């Protein structure tokens, strides 16, 4: 395995509030993704709702090679 074939964990900036969708699409393409989620309670107009939000807004983590990162 050459150095260009080595996979490293990288942080990728994505549009805020698109973290879950971006990680799903990358997983469909075969990438190993880490997008930590936390459960929170959010007050809507008429009720409280439990939702999962990204722990780090605007970022996801993926294990990729240097060539894959450049794409």
N, C-alpha and C positions, 0 to 999 in steps of 0.2 A: 504494500500500500504506500503510495507516494504521499508527499505532504499535501498535494492539491486534492487528494482523495479523502483526507482526514475530515471528519465531521466535528464541528464545534457548535456549542450553544451560542446563539446570537440573539440580540434583542432587535425587534423590528417595530418601527413606528407605524401605526395604522390610524385611520380616522377615528376620532373619539366616538364611542358608542357603536363601533363596527368590529370590535375585538372578537366576539363570538362567531360572527359570520366569516371573518377572514380566517380564523383558526379552523373552522369547519371545511372551508374550501382548500386550505393547504393540506389538511389531513386526507381529503379525498384524493389529492395528488401524491400521496405517499410520504409526506413529511412527518417527522415526529415533532409535535407541538406541545407547548406548555403554556396554558393560559389560566392562571389561578382565579377562581371565582369565589365570592363570598355571598352568603344569603343575608339579605337585609329586609326590613319592613319599610314600605313606602306608603305614605298617606295619599290616597287619591281623594277626589271630591266626596265620595260617599262611603269609602271603606279603606281599611288597611290591606295592603297586598304584599305578599312575600315574593321577592324577586331575587335573581342571582345577578350580581354585577361583577365586572372584572375588578380584581384586587388592585391592579395597576392600570389606571386609565390610559388608553392610547398606545399600549405596548403589548406585544405577544412575543414569545420566545420559541425559537425553532432550532433544531439540530440540522445544520446544512453544511455542505462543502463550500469552498470559495467560489466555484463556478455557479452553484445553485444560488448563492447569495447575490451574485452579480445580475442574475436574471430577475 
